[in-house]
Amino acid sequence: SSHALHLPGSFFYTGDTRPVPELLHHLCQASDVIFHDCGVTPNPSHTGLDDLTREYRDDIRSRLILYHYADAAAADTLIQAGYRVARPGDVFRLGTPLHV
């Protein structure tokens, strides 16, 4: 099982998970930054690089910030594939949450 955290208008955090297009495509707002678990290769509880292209639309992939990758070399591979990664000490600007 996996848990996520979503603050509409601000961010979506996937937790450890395989791809969840049924959530991201339907719940995320255009202003949401999406923090997504991702390594270079998939396994039963984590998304892999190839999963992103197969499972998500371009508008979702462009807002992904990837985390939970194995090491600096994996981060470099994700960056070379065109993705942003979260590194220790990074700060991300988030949108103002929508009033629910």
N, C-alpha and C positions, 0 to 999 in steps of 0.2 A: 504494500500500500504506500501511498505517497500523500503528502500534505502540501498545500499551496497557501500563499497569502496574497490577496489582491486588494489593493486600495485604488478603486476606479479613478481614473484621471491622473494617477501618479505612477504606480508600478504593479507588476505581477511577479511573484517569486515562486518558481515551480517546486522547490524541494527536490530531493532525489527522485528522478522519474525517467521513464521512457517518454517519447514524444506525446504531447497531449493536445493535438490540434482541435479536438472537440471542445476544449476549454479556451485556448488562446484565440481561435478564429471567431468564437461567439461572445466571449466576455471582455476581451481587451478593448480599451478605448484607443483612439489614434494617438493620444498623448501618453499612454502607458509605456514606461520603460520595462522591458521584460528580462528579468534575471533568470537564466535557464541553465540547469545542470547539463554539462556536456563534456565528454572526453573525445579523444581522437577515434577510439573504437567503442562500439556499444557493448553492453552486457545486459543481463536480465533486469537490472534496476537503474541503469544510467543510459542517457542518450549518447549516441555517437555522431560524429561529424556528418556522415552520409545521411543519417536520419533527418537532419535539419532541412536539407534540400528536398528530400522525398516527401516530408510531412507538412511543411509550412509554406504558406504563400510568401511572396517577396516582401509585402508590407509588414509581415510579422518578423521575418528574418532580419530586416533592416533595423529593427528595434531591439534585437537580442543583445544582451551582455552575458557572456558565458562564464561559468564558474565550475568548480569541482573537477577540473582537469588534473592530470597526474603530476605535471611538473612544468618547468619553464620551456622545455622543448615542445611539450604538448601545446602550451599557450602560443608559442611561435607558429605552430602548424595551424591552429585555429585562426590566428591573425592573418597568416598567408592565404587562408581560404576566404578572407574578407570579413571576418567577424571581429567584434570587440570582445575583450576579455576583462574580467575583474581580477585585479592583482592586489595583494596586501597594501593597504594605505590609500587605495583609489577612493575618490569621492565622486558621486554622480549627482547631477542636478535632476531633481524630480519635479513633475508638474504638481499643481495644486489639486488635491483630491476633490472629486465631485461630491456635492452634498447628496446624501442618500436618504 
